[in-house]
């Protein structure tokens, strides 16, 4: 079952209709009525979260803390990761933006680096400007796999 976020923003007494797959009776084919509260409760279930938080490319389940190191959509982490700006020096944990990760088949993260902007800039420059053979090889590998 997929329910768009926009629907859940409606009035509390909205009824959601969906069709239940793999049933043969006419009554079942017409769908079931659920209140917004019931849908919200279903969306909190582990089964629903497993389905939503599963990589579209490699099928690893981020909800179960599984991921692939060489998958662009996984990005080497499941649902959370250390700050990607300073590689965790600020002690902030960023959370996966599941919708954007699925939409663009790239790992997207929500969070804020707590280091001062000038220190963040220094980390950024060090990562971008680093021209060691290892960094160049990793960059070329990323380009060939994503």
NORPE-V624429 format. One record per pair of residues at least 4 apart in sequence whose C-alpha atoms are under 8 Angstrom apart, sorted by the first residue. I is the first residue (numbers start at 1). J is the second residue. D is the distance in Angstrom with one decimal. If there is no record, write none. Layout:
BEGIN
I & J & D
I & J & D
END
This chain:
BEGIN
1 & 18 & 7.4
3 & 7 & 7.1
3 & 8 & 7.9
4 & 8 & 7.1
5 & 9 & 6.8
6 & 10 & 7.4
8 & 36 & 6.6
8 & 40 & 7.9
10 & 14 & 6.7
12 & 35 & 7.6
12 & 36 & 5.9
12 & 37 & 7.4
13 & 35 & 6.3
13 & 36 & 6.6
14 & 35 & 6.0
14 & 36 & 5.9
15 & 33 & 5.9
15 & 34 & 5.4
15 & 35 & 4.8
15 & 36 & 6.4
16 & 32 & 7.9
16 & 33 & 5.8
16 & 34 & 5.3
16 & 35 & 6.4
16 & 36 & 7.0
16 & 39 & 7.7
17 & 31 & 5.7
17 & 32 & 5.8
17 & 33 & 5.4
17 & 34 & 6.9
18 & 30 & 7.9
18 & 31 & 4.9
18 & 32 & 6.3
18 & 33 & 7.8
19 & 28 & 7.2
19 & 29 & 5.7
19 & 30 & 6.2
19 & 31 & 4.3
19 & 32 & 7.0
20 & 28 & 6.4
20 & 29 & 6.4
20 & 31 & 6.2
20 & 32 & 7.8
21 & 29 & 7.8
23 & 28 & 6.3
23 & 29 & 6.9
24 & 28 & 7.0
24 & 29 & 7.1
25 & 29 & 6.3
26 & 30 & 6.4
27 & 31 & 7.2
28 & 32 & 7.3
34 & 38 & 5.9
34 & 39 & 6.4
35 & 39 & 6.4
36 & 40 & 6.1
37 & 41 & 6.1
38 & 42 & 6.2
39 & 43 & 6.1
40 & 44 & 6.5
41 & 45 & 6.8
42 & 48 & 7.0
43 & 48 & 5.7
43 & 49 & 7.0
44 & 48 & 6.9
44 & 49 & 6.8
45 & 49 & 6.3
46 & 50 & 6.0
47 & 51 & 6.4
48 & 52 & 6.3
49 & 53 & 5.7
49 & 63 & 6.6
50 & 54 & 6.2
50 & 61 & 6.4
50 & 62 & 7.6
50 & 63 & 5.4
50 & 64 & 7.3
51 & 61 & 7.9
52 & 98 & 7.8
53 & 61 & 6.0
53 & 62 & 5.4
53 & 63 & 5.5
53 & 98 & 6.7
54 & 59 & 5.8
54 & 60 & 5.7
54 & 61 & 4.2
54 & 62 & 5.6
54 & 63 & 7.1
55 & 59 & 4.8
55 & 60 & 5.4
55 & 61 & 6.3
55 & 62 & 7.1
55 & 67 & 8.0
55 & 73 & 6.5
55 & 74 & 6.5
55 & 102 & 7.2
56 & 73 & 7.6
56 & 102 & 6.5
56 & 105 & 7.5
57 & 71 & 7.3
57 & 73 & 6.7
57 & 105 & 7.4
58 & 68 & 7.4
58 & 71 & 6.8
60 & 66 & 5.6
60 & 67 & 5.3
60 & 68 & 6.9
61 & 65 & 6.7
61 & 66 & 5.3
61 & 67 & 6.7
61 & 78 & 7.8
62 & 66 & 5.0
62 & 67 & 6.0
62 & 77 & 7.9
62 & 78 & 4.4
62 & 79 & 5.7
63 & 78 & 7.1
63 & 79 & 6.8
65 & 78 & 5.3
65 & 79 & 7.1
66 & 77 & 7.9
66 & 78 & 5.9
67 & 74 & 5.8
67 & 76 & 6.3
67 & 77 & 5.9
67 & 78 & 5.5
68 & 74 & 6.0
68 & 75 & 7.4
68 & 76 & 5.8
68 & 77 & 7.6
69 & 74 & 7.2
69 & 75 & 6.5
69 & 76 & 4.2
69 & 77 & 7.5
70 & 74 & 7.9
70 & 75 & 7.3
70 & 76 & 6.9
70 & 145 & 7.7
71 & 75 & 6.0
71 & 76 & 7.2
71 & 145 & 7.7
71 & 146 & 7.7
72 & 105 & 6.6
72 & 106 & 5.1
72 & 107 & 6.4
72 & 145 & 7.4
72 & 146 & 5.6
73 & 101 & 5.9
73 & 102 & 7.1
73 & 104 & 7.9
73 & 105 & 4.7
73 & 106 & 4.1
73 & 107 & 4.7
74 & 78 & 6.7
74 & 101 & 8.0
74 & 106 & 7.1
74 & 107 & 5.6
75 & 106 & 7.0
75 & 107 & 5.0
77 & 81 & 6.2
78 & 96 & 7.6
79 & 95 & 5.8
79 & 96 & 5.0
80 & 93 & 6.4
80 & 94 & 5.5
80 & 95 & 4.4
80 & 96 & 5.8
81 & 93 & 5.5
81 & 94 & 5.4
81 & 95 & 6.6
81 & 96 & 8.0
82 & 87 & 6.1
82 & 88 & 4.6
82 & 91 & 7.0
82 & 92 & 6.1
82 & 93 & 4.7
82 & 94 & 6.0
83 & 87 & 5.4
83 & 88 & 4.6
83 & 89 & 7.5
83 & 90 & 7.2
83 & 91 & 7.3
83 & 92 & 5.6
83 & 93 & 5.7
83 & 94 & 5.8
83 & 111 & 7.4
83 & 112 & 7.5
83 & 113 & 6.3
84 & 88 & 6.8
85 & 113 & 6.7
85 & 120 & 6.6
85 & 123 & 6.9
85 & 124 & 6.6
86 & 90 & 6.8
86 & 113 & 7.4
86 & 120 & 6.5
86 & 123 & 5.8
86 & 124 & 7.6
88 & 92 & 6.3
88 & 93 & 7.5
90 & 113 & 6.4
90 & 114 & 5.6
90 & 115 & 5.8
92 & 111 & 7.7
92 & 112 & 7.3
92 & 113 & 6.6
92 & 114 & 7.1
93 & 111 & 7.1
94 & 109 & 6.0
94 & 110 & 5.5
94 & 111 & 4.6
94 & 112 & 7.4
95 & 109 & 5.5
95 & 110 & 5.3
95 & 111 & 6.6
96 & 101 & 7.6
96 & 107 & 7.3
96 & 108 & 5.9
96 & 109 & 4.5
96 & 110 & 6.2
97 & 101 & 6.1
97 & 107 & 7.8
97 & 108 & 5.3
97 & 109 & 5.2
97 & 110 & 6.1
98 & 102 & 6.1
98 & 108 & 7.4
99 & 103 & 6.0
100 & 104 & 5.9
100 & 105 & 7.8
100 & 106 & 7.7
100 & 107 & 7.8
100 & 108 & 6.0
101 & 105 & 5.3
101 & 106 & 5.1
101 & 107 & 4.9
101 & 108 & 5.1
102 & 106 & 7.2
113 & 120 & 7.6
115 & 119 & 6.2
115 & 120 & 6.1
116 & 120 & 6.3
117 & 121 & 6.1
118 & 122 & 6.3
119 & 123 & 6.4
120 & 124 & 6.2
121 & 125 & 6.0
122 & 126 & 6.1
123 & 127 & 6.2
124 & 128 & 6.1
125 & 129 & 5.6
125 & 130 & 7.9
126 & 130 & 5.6
130 & 135 & 6.7
131 & 135 & 6.2
131 & 136 & 6.2
132 & 136 & 6.3
133 & 137 & 6.1
134 & 138 & 6.2
135 & 139 & 6.1
136 & 140 & 6.1
137 & 141 & 6.1
138 & 142 & 6.2
139 & 143 & 6.3
140 & 144 & 6.3
141 & 145 & 6.3
142 & 146 & 6.0
END
